[in-house]
Structure formats: structure tokens, C-alpha cells
Amino acid sequence: MSSIRILLATLGLLLLPTSLIAQEFTLGFEISSSLGSVGGGIQNLTFGQQEGASDGFVDGEDVYSTAPTNSGAFHAWINIDGQNWQTCLRSPSSEDQICVIGLNFYQTNPIFLQWDSTSLPESGSYTLEDAFGGGILSVDLEQQDSLLIDNIALTSLVLRVTPPIVEMFRRGDVNGDQSFNMSDVISSLGNLFLSQSGMPITCLDAADTNDDGSFNLSDPVFGLYYLFNGGPNPLAPFQDCGEDPTEDPLDCTSSCP
């Protein structure tokens, strides 16, 4: 056992984890109040992350919100860093995004919000809560698709988004050196049997060499069979960096370049 410890320490092949890649998403709200009345109407608001977008205003991509001429009329907008938006698309980031949906009620008429919960990526989280920390209102936008606001004191709703992440990896590349070889097998064995190996695995999906949805002894055995006995190739994504085509509970805290 001690010889394996020495070998692991000598190899020193663990690389610094690469930042995870933030995925695009678009969250659209249709917000309405008092349809058919003078002070009512519909506001469509959009917030999201899009490849190639900037974090500022881009004509044709973003739309500022303009308040109605009648200050007592229904109105809704997205506030980010002091700017009011109707549409705001930002560059992809893995950092949590927080903005405020402002509501101006028409008299005491309730406001109805709708969104497409099925369009949101599975990873990430999307919540809408009151400005007091969710004590009055807390909604998981993936679990429901509409909300009626009949409390005219709720003029500010906090939208919290943990952006979805694209898990990109090379199957079998346990130590993150962008290849699959004996050092990856050693890294797997070290993590399975040496709790103090000093080489934590940052992508269990990559360590799942046989793609059975779990990380166990069968994975380094599968790797040895492939490397030295003409066994089958690890399943995609193998050799090239890519996404996992199969669903499993394993995840990554790093991403390959």
C-alpha cells in the first residue's frame, strides 16, 4: 500500500481544475394585469445568458424598459444594477445572477405572471421570492409555471438564478491531463483505496470509465483491460472533450478545455 502512495505522490499529475462552462438559458415572463381596462395590459420581460452577448446594452439584442406616461398604470420591468430592462441578455457566467422584477399595480388589481418552466435547462436553479428574503413568497420556477400576485405591497420580486453548467469532460481522464493512460488508472485506485492520496477527482463522470453511472473498482479494471488487453474503448466522450450522452447522478466540478 505504501508503494502506491509513493507512486501517486511521485507522478503528481493532478492538474488545477478548469472553470466550469456556463450554459445559455433564457427566462421569459408574460406579466399581465386588468386586461381590457384602461390601466391594465401585458408586459413581456426576458432575462438570460447568451453566447456572444455583452453585460451592457446592445441595440437589437437588449431593450430598456420605458415607464408608462400614466404613473398609476400597470407596469413591470427588470432592474439590474440600477438600470431598468424589458430584455436583458448577458454573457455566460457561472456566477449566481440576481435581479429585481419591479411591479407597478393598477389600483388594487392583481398581477399575473406566466413563464415556460419546461424551457429551463435541468441544471442550475431559478427562484422568485419577495424582497424580504422569501418569507412571504418563494417559488421554484422549474416546479410551476405561473403566479398570481394579489398583495399590492409586493412591488419588488427578487429573481435568483444559479446558471446551468455544461459538463465537458474526456471519459477516463481522471487526473485532468487531457489524455487516458496508466496514470488515470492509478488515480482511480488511489481515490478508491487511499483516502489520503492527495489527488481528489474533480470529475466523477470522467472517472466512470465504463459509463455504468457509478465510480467503483470496475472502472480502473475496465481501463486496464482497454490499455493492455485489447478491451473495448471507453464510451463517448472519449479522447475528445464533450458532454455526457447518458444521464447519471455523477457530476463534475471542473471542465476540460
C-alpha positions as CSV (number, residue, x, y, z in Angstrom):
1,M,0.0,0.0,0.0
2,S,2.9,2.4,0.9
3,S,4.4,1.8,-2.6
4,I,1.2,3.0,-4.2
5,R,1.3,6.2,-2.0
6,I,4.8,6.9,-3.2
7,L,3.9,6.3,-6.8
8,L,0.9,8.6,-6.6
9,A,3.0,11.4,-5.0
10,T,5.8,11.0,-7.5
11,L,3.5,11.2,-10.5
12,G,2.0,14.5,-9.3
13,L,-0.2,14.5,-12.4
14,L,-3.2,16.2,-11.0
15,L,-3.8,19.5,-12.8
16,L,-5.7,22.5,-11.5
17,P,-9.4,22.2,-12.3
18,T,-10.6,24.2,-15.3
19,S,-13.5,26.6,-14.7
20,L,-16.9,25.1,-15.5
21,I,-18.6,26.3,-18.6
22,A,-21.8,28.3,-18.0
23,Q,-24.7,27.2,-20.3
24,E,-27.0,29.5,-22.1
25,F,-30.5,30.0,-20.8
26,T,-33.5,32.3,-21.5
27,L,-36.2,33.0,-18.9
28,G,-39.2,34.9,-20.3
29,F,-42.1,36.3,-18.3
30,E,-45.5,37.3,-19.5
31,I,-46.8,39.7,-16.9
32,S,-50.4,40.9,-17.1
33,S,-52.9,42.9,-15.1
34,S,-56.5,44.1,-15.6
35,L,-56.9,43.0,-19.2
36,G,-59.4,45.2,-21.0
37,S,-59.2,48.1,-18.6
38,V,-57.5,51.4,-19.1
39,G,-54.7,50.9,-16.6
40,G,-54.0,47.3,-17.5
41,G,-52.1,45.4,-20.1
42,I,-49.3,42.9,-20.8
43,Q,-45.5,43.3,-20.3
44,N,-43.1,40.7,-21.7
45,L,-39.8,40.5,-19.8
46,T,-36.7,38.5,-20.8
47,F,-33.6,37.7,-18.8
48,G,-30.9,35.2,-19.9
49,Q,-27.4,34.3,-20.8
50,Q,-26.3,34.0,-24.4
51,E,-23.0,33.2,-26.1
52,G,-21.6,36.4,-27.7
53,A,-23.8,38.7,-25.6
54,S,-22.2,41.5,-23.5
55,D,-23.0,42.7,-20.0
56,G,-24.1,46.1,-21.2
57,F,-26.8,47.4,-23.6
58,V,-26.6,46.1,-27.2
59,D,-29.1,47.6,-29.7
60,G,-31.1,44.8,-31.3
61,E,-30.3,42.4,-28.5
62,D,-31.3,44.2,-25.3
63,V,-34.3,46.5,-24.7
64,Y,-34.6,49.1,-22.0
65,S,-37.9,49.5,-20.1
66,T,-39.7,52.7,-20.6
67,A,-42.2,53.7,-17.9
68,P,-45.8,54.4,-18.9
69,T,-46.9,58.0,-19.2
70,N,-49.6,57.4,-16.6
71,S,-47.7,56.7,-13.3
72,G,-50.8,54.9,-11.9
73,A,-51.0,52.4,-14.7
74,F,-49.8,48.8,-14.6
75,H,-46.1,48.3,-15.4
76,A,-43.4,45.7,-15.0
77,W,-39.6,45.8,-15.5
78,I,-36.3,44.1,-14.7
79,N,-33.9,46.1,-12.6
80,I,-30.2,45.2,-12.8
81,D,-27.6,47.5,-11.3
82,G,-29.9,50.5,-11.4
83,Q,-30.9,50.0,-15.0
84,N,-34.5,49.0,-16.0
85,W,-34.8,46.5,-18.8
86,Q,-37.5,44.8,-20.8
87,T,-35.0,42.4,-22.3
88,C,-31.5,41.8,-20.9
89,L,-29.2,39.1,-22.3
90,R,-25.8,38.8,-20.6
91,S,-22.6,37.0,-21.4
92,P,-22.4,33.4,-19.9
93,S,-21.2,33.3,-16.4
94,S,-21.1,30.6,-13.8
95,E,-21.7,33.2,-11.0
96,D,-25.1,33.5,-9.4
97,Q,-27.3,36.1,-11.1
98,I,-29.6,38.3,-9.0
99,C,-32.0,40.9,-10.4
100,V,-35.3,42.5,-9.3
101,I,-38.6,42.4,-11.1
102,G,-40.4,45.6,-10.4
103,L,-44.2,45.8,-10.4
104,N,-46.4,48.9,-10.5
105,F,-50.0,47.9,-9.7
106,Y,-53.1,49.4,-11.4
107,Q,-55.2,50.3,-8.4
108,T,-55.6,47.1,-6.4
109,N,-56.0,44.7,-9.3
110,P,-53.8,41.6,-9.1
111,I,-50.8,40.9,-11.4
112,F,-50.4,37.5,-13.1
113,L,-47.0,36.1,-14.1
114,Q,-46.5,33.2,-16.5
115,W,-43.3,31.5,-17.8
116,D,-42.3,28.3,-19.6
117,S,-40.9,26.1,-16.9
118,T,-40.1,23.3,-19.5
119,S,-37.7,25.5,-21.4
120,L,-35.2,25.8,-18.5
121,P,-32.1,23.6,-18.5
122,E,-32.2,20.9,-15.9
123,S,-29.0,22.0,-14.2
124,G,-29.0,25.4,-12.4
125,S,-31.7,26.8,-10.2
126,Y,-34.3,29.6,-10.8
127,T,-36.3,31.1,-7.9
128,L,-38.6,34.1,-7.5
129,E,-39.1,35.5,-4.0
130,D,-40.2,38.6,-2.2
131,A,-37.7,41.3,-1.3
132,F,-37.7,40.2,2.3
133,G,-35.7,37.0,1.7
134,G,-38.5,34.7,0.7
135,G,-40.5,34.9,3.9
136,I,-43.7,35.8,2.1
137,L,-43.1,34.3,-1.3
138,S,-40.6,31.7,-2.6
139,V,-41.2,30.0,-6.0
140,D,-39.1,27.4,-7.8
141,L,-39.6,28.4,-11.5
142,E,-38.9,24.8,-12.6
143,Q,-41.7,23.4,-10.5
144,Q,-44.6,25.7,-11.5
145,D,-45.3,28.0,-14.5
146,S,-47.5,30.8,-13.1
147,L,-48.0,33.0,-10.1
148,L,-50.8,35.4,-9.1
149,I,-49.7,38.4,-7.0
150,D,-52.7,40.0,-5.2
151,N,-50.7,41.7,-2.4
152,I,-50.1,45.2,-3.7
153,A,-47.2,45.5,-1.2
154,L,-45.1,43.1,-3.3
155,T,-43.8,45.7,-5.7
156,S,-40.3,44.0,-5.9
157,L,-39.7,40.4,-6.6
158,V,-36.1,39.0,-6.4
159,L,-35.1,36.7,-9.3
160,R,-32.2,34.4,-8.3
161,V,-30.6,32.3,-10.9
162,T,-27.7,29.8,-10.5
163,P,-26.8,29.4,-14.1
164,P,-26.8,25.9,-15.6
165,I,-23.5,24.3,-16.2
166,V,-22.3,22.4,-19.3
167,E,-20.2,19.4,-18.0
168,M,-17.5,18.9,-20.6
169,F,-15.0,16.0,-19.9
170,R,-13.0,13.2,-21.5
171,R,-14.0,9.8,-20.3
172,G,-11.2,8.1,-18.5
173,D,-9.2,11.3,-18.0
174,V,-9.3,11.1,-14.2
175,N,-6.3,13.3,-13.5
176,G,-7.2,16.0,-16.0
177,D,-4.1,15.8,-18.2
178,Q,-6.2,15.6,-21.3
179,S,-5.4,12.0,-22.1
180,F,-6.2,8.5,-20.9
181,N,-3.3,6.3,-19.7
182,M,-2.0,4.3,-16.8
183,S,-1.8,7.4,-14.6
184,D,-5.6,7.7,-14.7
185,V,-5.9,4.1,-13.5
186,I,-3.5,4.9,-10.7
187,S,-5.5,8.0,-9.8
188,S,-8.7,6.0,-9.7
189,L,-7.2,3.3,-7.4
190,G,-5.7,5.9,-5.2
191,N,-9.1,7.5,-4.6
192,L,-10.9,4.2,-4.1
193,F,-8.4,2.8,-1.6
194,L,-6.2,5.6,-0.3
195,S,-8.3,8.2,1.5
196,Q,-5.2,10.4,1.9
197,S,-4.0,10.1,-1.6
198,G,-4.0,13.9,-2.0
199,M,-5.4,13.5,-5.6
200,P,-9.1,14.3,-5.4
201,I,-11.1,13.5,-8.5
202,T,-12.8,16.7,-9.8
203,C,-14.9,15.0,-12.4
204,L,-16.6,11.7,-11.4
205,D,-18.2,11.4,-14.8
206,A,-14.7,11.2,-16.3
207,A,-13.7,8.5,-13.7
208,D,-16.8,6.4,-14.7
209,T,-14.7,4.7,-17.4
210,N,-17.2,2.0,-18.2
211,D,-20.2,4.5,-18.2
212,D,-22.3,2.5,-15.8
213,G,-23.4,5.5,-13.8
214,S,-21.1,5.0,-10.8
215,F,-17.5,5.1,-9.8
216,N,-16.1,1.9,-8.4
217,L,-13.4,-0.7,-8.9
218,S,-14.9,-1.8,-12.2
219,D,-13.8,1.5,-13.7
220,P,-10.0,1.1,-13.3
221,V,-10.4,-2.6,-14.2
222,F,-12.2,-1.6,-17.4
223,G,-9.3,0.9,-18.1
224,L,-6.6,-1.7,-17.6
225,Y,-8.4,-4.1,-19.9
226,Y,-8.6,-1.4,-22.6
227,L,-5.0,-0.3,-22.2
228,F,-3.3,-3.7,-22.0
229,N,-5.7,-6.5,-23.2
230,G,-7.4,-5.1,-26.2
231,G,-10.6,-4.3,-24.4
232,P,-13.4,-2.0,-25.7
233,N,-12.9,1.8,-25.9
234,P,-14.4,3.9,-23.1
235,L,-17.7,5.3,-24.3
236,A,-18.1,8.9,-25.6
237,P,-16.9,11.5,-24.8
238,F,-13.6,9.7,-25.2
239,Q,-10.3,11.3,-26.3
240,D,-12.2,14.4,-27.4
241,C,-13.8,16.8,-24.9
242,G,-17.6,16.6,-24.9
243,E,-20.8,16.3,-23.0
244,D,-22.1,13.1,-21.4
245,P,-24.8,11.5,-23.7
246,T,-26.1,9.4,-20.9
247,E,-27.9,10.5,-17.7
248,D,-26.4,9.6,-14.4
249,P,-26.0,11.0,-10.9
250,L,-22.3,11.8,-11.3
251,D,-21.1,15.3,-11.9
252,C,-18.0,17.4,-12.4
253,T,-16.6,20.4,-10.5
254,S,-14.1,21.0,-13.4
255,S,-14.3,21.1,-17.1
256,C,-11.9,20.1,-19.9
257,P,-10.7,22.6,-22.4
